[in-house]
Amino acid sequence: NVTANHRVNDAVFTEDGAQTVTGRFMYGPLDMVTLTGEKIDIHIMTQPPSGEWVYFDTELTNNSGRISYVIPESRRLGIGVYPVKMVVRGDHTFADSYLTIIPRGTEFVVFSIDGSFAASVSIMGSDPKVRAGAVDVVRYWQDLGYLIVYVTGRPDMQKQRVVAWLSQHNFPHGIVSFCDGLVHDPLRHKANFLKSLISEAHTRIFAAYGSTKDISVYTSIGLPPSHIYIVGRSTKKMQHQCQFIPDGYASHLSQLEYNQRSRPAKSASTRMVLRKGSFGLGAAGGDFLRKRNHIFRTISASQQPGGSGSGSPNLPGRTERTLSQCEMERERGIAAATQRSMSIAAGCWGRSGSTKEGSGGLLGPK
């Protein structure tokens, strides 16, 4: 199994600072093959959520399959959330991520994926159960205008699976941080990532969720115990170090709403630019994008021998849509250029980064 397992790190920067995107290009679920010395085309959607992909540059991967690209000062992006797509010119496999540009002083809420959301353990990143009410709590903070940050001690080789899991369960969109490969101390990696987010992106942490293991991480970055929320029953040893959530997220959400423990994010400009959709869904027209993505998969499946569809693992099952419905949509006056742009955007938001581009299109060699 040497399918593409490329990944590009989600990144957060301020408008007036350096803006960099980094990626790693590997094949196989355990990074068995490294892509070295190959051309990678870098594209950024500069007018999201449904604009054209803009070609920025081409970089060569180094001996470890990595590239790092600094956006030129003349082409730096303004405040917003921008989809990034890096395409391997040789085989048209690609990796997706988001570049988030925020004003100084942006406040964020952090969630440890395994500690906060997963109700069952999954070593290989398959589909663990979600704690009841977890999605509603994240959406509550998103609606208040906070930047959502997800951290995990898992290696970045599991990024596609984990992001697909977040998408499948409709978690609100946010920054996702993984460890750089297998590390001996994932808690230190979490702490270092949050410290860099605070110091380099000039952000402020407001609240944090996780397990008892994460208390030391959140304490090390100066978060008071009243804003550290831990899922589980209270213990005497830790009752003064955090706020426990013993009765589940539903009761916790009602306490947040009625006890006025939370407040809207201070920066109004931040609330205007942050994505309000879920993973795999655009803030506007996301349902349309997912439907169109499903149409294209249905058509391509019908052209294969046997006609059996191989649904994307990133998306929950949906009722089949026929080719005639697709033709009806086209007759409603959708411009051809918009269709092409939308279909490629659907590939970024609703499908895993290992998908192979069927044709060059906008992402062909320059």
C-alpha positions in Angstrom: 0.0 0.0 0.0 1.9 3.0 -1.3 -1.0 5.4 -1.7 -0.1 9.1 -1.2 0.1 10.2 2.4 1.1 13.9 1.9 0.3 16.5 4.4 0.6 20.3 4.7 0.6 21.9 8.2 -2.1 24.3 9.1 -0.5 27.7 9.8 -1.4 30.9 11.7 0.2 34.2 11.1 -0.4 37.9 11.5 -1.0 40.2 8.5 2.2 42.1 8.9 4.5 39.2 9.6 6.2 36.5 7.5 3.8 33.9 6.1 5.1 30.4 5.4 3.6 27.1 4.3 5.3 23.8 5.0 4.5 20.3 3.8 5.8 16.8 3.6 5.3 14.3 0.8 5.3 10.6 1.6 3.7 7.4 0.3 2.2 4.6 2.4 0.3 4.8 5.7 3.6 4.5 7.7 5.7 6.8 5.4 7.4 3.9 3.6 8.4 5.9 0.6 9.8 9.5 0.6 9.3 11.8 -2.4 12.7 13.5 -2.9 13.7 16.0 -5.5 10.3 16.3 -7.1 8.5 19.5 -8.2 5.5 20.6 -6.0 3.2 23.3 -7.3 1.8 25.6 -4.6 -1.7 27.0 -5.0 -3.7 29.2 -2.7 -7.4 30.2 -3.0 -6.9 33.9 -2.4 -10.7 34.7 -2.5 -12.3 32.0 -0.5 -14.7 30.2 -0.2 -15.3 29.7 -3.9 -12.7 31.7 -5.8 -10.1 30.5 -8.3 -6.9 28.7 -7.2 -4.0 31.0 -7.7 -0.6 29.5 -8.6 2.2 30.9 -6.4 5.4 29.0 -7.1 7.0 25.6 -7.5 9.4 24.1 -5.0 11.5 20.9 -4.9 11.2 18.4 -2.0 14.4 17.8 0.0 15.8 14.4 1.1 13.1 14.0 3.8 10.3 14.9 1.4 9.7 18.3 2.9 9.2 21.8 1.4 9.0 25.2 3.0 7.7 28.2 1.0 7.7 31.8 2.2 5.1 33.9 0.6 6.8 37.0 -1.0 6.2 40.3 0.8 4.4 41.7 -2.3 1.9 38.8 -2.3 1.2 38.5 1.4 -2.3 37.7 2.3 -4.7 39.9 4.3 -6.8 38.8 7.2 -8.8 35.7 6.4 -8.7 31.9 6.1 -7.2 30.6 2.9 -7.3 27.0 1.5 -3.8 25.8 0.4 -3.3 23.0 -2.1 0.2 21.6 -2.9 0.2 19.3 -6.0 2.9 16.8 -6.9 3.5 17.6 -10.6 4.6 14.1 -11.4 1.4 12.2 -10.4 -1.0 14.9 -9.5 -1.5 13.7 -5.9 -1.9 16.6 -3.5 -2.3 17.7 0.1 -4.6 20.3 1.5 -4.4 22.7 4.5 -5.5 26.2 5.6 -3.5 29.3 6.1 -5.1 31.6 8.7 -4.2 35.2 8.8 -5.5 37.0 12.0 -5.2 40.4 13.7 -3.0 40.7 16.7 -4.7 39.9 20.0 -7.0 37.2 18.6 -8.4 34.9 21.3 -8.6 31.1 20.8 -10.0 28.1 22.6 -8.0 24.8 22.4 -9.3 21.2 22.4 -7.2 18.1 22.8 -8.8 15.8 20.2 -8.2 12.5 22.0 -8.7 13.9 25.5 -11.8 16.0 24.8 -13.8 14.3 22.0 -13.0 10.6 21.8 -15.1 8.3 23.9 -13.1 5.2 22.9 -9.5 4.5 22.2 -8.2 4.1 18.6 -4.5 3.6 18.2 -4.5 3.7 14.4 -6.8 6.7 14.0 -9.8 4.7 12.8 -13.3 5.8 13.9 -13.6 6.1 17.6 -16.9 7.2 19.2 -17.5 10.9 19.9 -18.5 12.1 23.3 -22.1 13.2 23.3 -22.5 17.0 23.0 -18.8 17.6 22.1 -19.6 19.1 18.7 -22.1 21.5 20.3 -19.6 22.8 22.8 -17.0 23.5 20.1 -19.7 25.2 18.0 -20.7 27.3 21.0 -17.2 28.8 21.3 -17.0 29.3 17.5 -20.3 31.2 17.5 -18.8 33.5 20.2 -16.0 34.4 17.7 -13.1 32.5 19.1 -10.5 30.8 16.9 -10.8 27.1 17.3 -7.5 25.1 17.8 -7.3 21.3 17.9 -4.2 19.7 19.2 -3.2 16.0 19.3 -0.2 14.0 20.2 -0.7 11.8 17.2 2.0 11.9 14.4 1.3 13.9 11.3 1.2 10.8 9.2 -2.3 10.3 10.6 -3.5 13.8 9.6 -5.8 12.5 6.8 -7.6 10.1 9.0 -8.0 12.5 11.9 -9.3 15.4 9.8 -11.6 13.0 8.0 -13.0 11.9 11.4 -13.5 15.5 12.4 -15.3 16.2 9.1 -17.4 13.1 9.4 -18.8 14.2 12.8 -19.3 17.8 11.7 -16.8 19.5 14.0 -16.5 23.2 13.5 -13.5 24.3 11.3 -10.3 25.1 13.1 -6.5 24.8 13.2 -5.2 21.3 13.7 -1.8 20.6 15.1 0.0 17.2 14.9 3.4 16.0 16.2 6.2 16.0 13.6 6.4 12.2 13.3 6.7 9.9 16.3 7.9 11.8 19.3 8.8 10.6 22.8 7.0 13.5 24.6 3.8 14.5 22.8 2.7 16.7 25.8 5.8 18.9 25.4 5.0 19.2 21.7 1.5 20.4 22.5 2.9 23.0 25.0 5.5 24.2 22.5 2.9 24.6 19.7 0.6 26.6 22.0 3.5 28.8 23.2 4.6 29.6 19.6 0.9 30.4 18.7 0.8 32.9 21.6 4.2 34.4 21.0 4.7 34.4 17.2 1.1 34.9 16.1 0.4 37.3 19.0 -2.8 35.4 20.1 -4.3 34.9 23.6 -5.7 31.6 24.9 -9.1 31.9 26.7 -10.1 28.4 27.5 -8.9 24.8 27.1 -10.4 21.3 27.1 -8.7 17.9 27.5 -7.9 15.0 29.8 -6.0 15.1 33.1 -2.8 14.6 31.2 -3.3 18.0 29.5 -3.5 20.0 32.8 0.2 20.4 32.9 0.3 21.6 29.3 -2.4 24.3 29.9 -0.9 25.4 33.2 2.6 25.8 31.6 1.2 28.5 29.2 -0.3 30.5 32.0 -4.0 29.5 31.8 -5.8 29.8 35.1 -7.6 26.7 36.6 -11.0 28.3 36.1 -10.6 28.1 32.3 -9.2 24.6 32.1 -12.0 22.1 31.5 -11.3 18.4 32.0 -13.7 15.6 31.1 -14.3 13.1 33.9 -14.9 12.9 37.6 -13.2 15.2 40.0 -10.2 13.9 42.1 -9.0 15.5 45.3 -5.5 15.8 43.9 -6.5 17.8 40.9 -9.7 19.6 42.0 -8.0 22.9 42.4 -6.0 22.7 39.2 -9.0 22.7 36.8 -12.8 22.6 36.3 -14.0 19.0 35.9 -16.9 18.1 33.6 -18.4 15.1 35.5 -21.9 15.0 33.9 -21.0 15.3 30.2 -21.0 18.1 27.7 -24.7 18.8 27.7 -24.8 19.9 31.3 -21.5 21.8 30.8 -22.9 23.7 27.9 -26.0 24.8 29.9 -23.6 26.0 32.7 -21.6 28.0 30.2 -24.8 29.6 28.9 -26.5 30.3 32.2 -23.6 31.0 34.5 -22.0 33.5 32.1 -18.6 31.8 32.4 -18.0 32.7 28.8 -18.0 35.9 26.9 -17.7 36.9 23.2 -14.2 37.2 21.8 -13.0 40.8 22.1 -11.8 41.3 18.5 -14.8 42.1 16.3 -12.7 41.9 13.2 -11.7 38.4 14.0 -15.3 37.3 14.3 -15.9 38.6 10.8 -13.1 36.6 9.1 -13.1 33.3 10.8 -14.7 30.4 9.0 -18.2 29.5 10.4 -18.5 26.2 8.6 -17.5 22.7 9.7 -14.6 20.6 8.4 -15.4 19.8 4.8 -18.1 22.5 4.6 -17.6 26.0 3.4 -19.1 28.9 5.4 -21.5 29.6 2.5 -22.7 27.1 0.0 -21.0 24.2 1.7 -23.9 21.9 1.3 -23.9 22.6 -2.5 -20.2 21.8 -2.6 -20.6 18.5 -0.9 -23.6 17.6 -3.2 -21.6 18.4 -6.3 -18.7 16.4 -5.0 -21.0 13.5 -4.5 -22.4 13.9 -8.1 -18.9 13.7 -9.6 -18.1 10.6 -7.6 -21.4 9.0 -8.6 -20.7 9.7 -12.3 -17.2 8.4 -12.2 -18.3 5.3 -10.3 -21.0 4.6 -12.9 -18.3 4.6 -15.6 -16.3 1.9 -13.9 -16.9 -1.8 -14.5 -19.7 -3.0 -12.4 -20.8 0.6 -11.6 -20.3 0.2 -7.8 -19.6 3.5 -6.1 -16.6 3.8 -3.8 -17.8 6.5 -1.5 -15.2 8.8 0.0 -14.3 7.8 3.6 -14.3 11.4 4.6 -18.0 11.9 4.1 -21.1 10.2 5.7 -23.4 8.3 3.4 -26.0 10.1 1.3 -28.7 9.2 -1.1 -27.7 8.7 -4.7 -28.0 11.6 -7.1 -28.4 10.8 -10.8 -26.8 12.2 -13.9 -30.1 13.8 -14.9 -30.1 15.8 -11.7 -26.6 17.1 -12.5 -27.8 18.2 -15.9 -30.8 20.0 -14.4 -28.4 22.0 -12.2 -26.4 22.9 -15.2 -29.6 24.1 -17.0 -30.3 26.5 -14.1 -27.6 28.9 -15.4 -24.5 27.9 -13.5 -21.5 29.3 -15.4 -18.9 26.8 -16.6 -16.0 28.6 -15.0 -17.9 28.6 -11.7 -18.5 24.9 -12.0 -14.9 24.2 -12.5 -13.8 26.3 -9.6 -16.5 24.8 -7.3 -15.6 21.2 -8.2 -11.9 21.8 -7.3 -12.9 23.6 -4.1 -15.0 20.6 -3.2 -11.9 18.5 -3.6 -10.1 20.7 -1.1 -12.9 20.8 1.5 -14.6 17.4 1.3 -11.9 14.9 0.3 -8.7 13.6 1.8 -5.3 14.9 0.7 -4.4 11.5 -0.9 -7.0 11.9 -3.7 -5.5 11.9 -7.1 -6.3 14.7 -9.5 -8.0 13.3 -12.6 -6.7 16.0 -14.9 -4.4 19.0 -14.7 -7.2 21.6 -14.9 -6.2 24.7 -12.9 -3.6 22.8 -11.1 -1.6 21.6 -14.2 2.0 22.3 -14.7 2.9 25.9 -15.2 
